[in-house]
Amino acid sequence: MKVYGIKACDTCRKARRWLDEQGRGYQWHDLREDGLDEETLQRWLATIGPDTLVNRRSTTWRGLSESEREQAMNPKKSIPILLTSPTLIKRPIFETAAEILVGFNADVRDKL
């Protein structure tokens, strides 16, 4: 399993701590430090879509213009803005061989 997030994110820290306590192996990928490639973003957008992927509660989202928000929510146009602003991506993202899970709530924990 690969876990994508930002190390300063409280939810990502909780998720990693939980995975460690459960003895679950995972590979950590920091969206800020390690970056993100276009292929991965395309796969996520095709699988889960921008409604699930884009964090519309973030301060980054609130700082966007209306046209940038429209771009971020358009699966065909969102890749450039998501690559340059990884804080627009909801986190953590858990990518397993079978599925992609976003966030860290009871449903995600049950599926993990």
N, C-alpha and C positions, 0 to 999 in steps of 0.2 A: 504494500500500500504506500502511496505517496501522499503526503500532506502538504498543501500549499497554504501559505499565510504570511503574516508579518510578525516578527518576533516581539515587537512592542505591543501587539494586540492582546488585550486581556483574554478574549475568547480563545484565541490561538494558544495562549499559555495554559488555559484550563484544559483544552482539548489534548494538548501534548502531555500534560500531567496525568490526565485520565488514561490515555493510551499507555503511558509508562506504568501506571498502577495496575492496569489490566494485563501487563506483560505482552502487549501487542507491538510487534515490530513495524516500523514505518521509516520512510525516508523523508526528511524535512526539506522543503524548498521554500526559501524566503523570497517573496515576490519583489521586494525592494533590492535586496542584496544580490540575489541570483538572477533576477530578471525573469522574463517570460517570453516564450517564442510564439510566433504567429500561429503555428500549427496547433499548439496546445489550446490557444484561445478559440481557434476555429472549431476544434473538436468539442470544447465546452459549449460554445454557442449552438452548435448543431444538436448536441445532446440535451442540454438543459435550458437553453435559450437565455436571452438578456433579462427577462423578468426575474429569473432566479439568480442569475450571475451578477447583475449590477446592484450595488448597494446604494439605494436611493435615500438612505438615512445618514449617509456620511457627510462630513463637512466639505469634502471635495465636491460631492454632488451639489450641495447648496451653493458652492462658488461657481458653478458652471452657468453659462448663458443658456437661454432656451434652445438655441440651435445646437449647442454642444450636448445638451440633454437628449435632444432628439437623435443626434448622432450615436450617443452611447446606447440608446435603446433600439437602434436599428441593427439587426444581426449582420447586414451586409456592409455597414459603415462603421461599426463600433470598434473594430480591432485597433486602429491607430490611437484612439483616445484611451482605450484600456491598456495598451502597451505603455503609453507615456504616463498614465495615472493609475498605477496598480491599486491605490487605495479606493478606487471605484469598484473593485471586485469584492463581493461578499466573501467572508472567510470565517473559518478555515474551509478549504476544499479538500475533500478526501477522494482520491482517485484509486479505485481498486480495479481488478481485471473485469469485474462485473458491472460496476456502476460509478457514478459521480455523485457525491453527497456534498451539500453546501450548508454551512452553519454548524452549530453544536448544541442541539436541543435533545430532548428525550427520544424523539423519533430517530434522529441520526445515530444516537448512542445505541438504540435497539438494533438498527440495521448493521452497525459495525460489529 
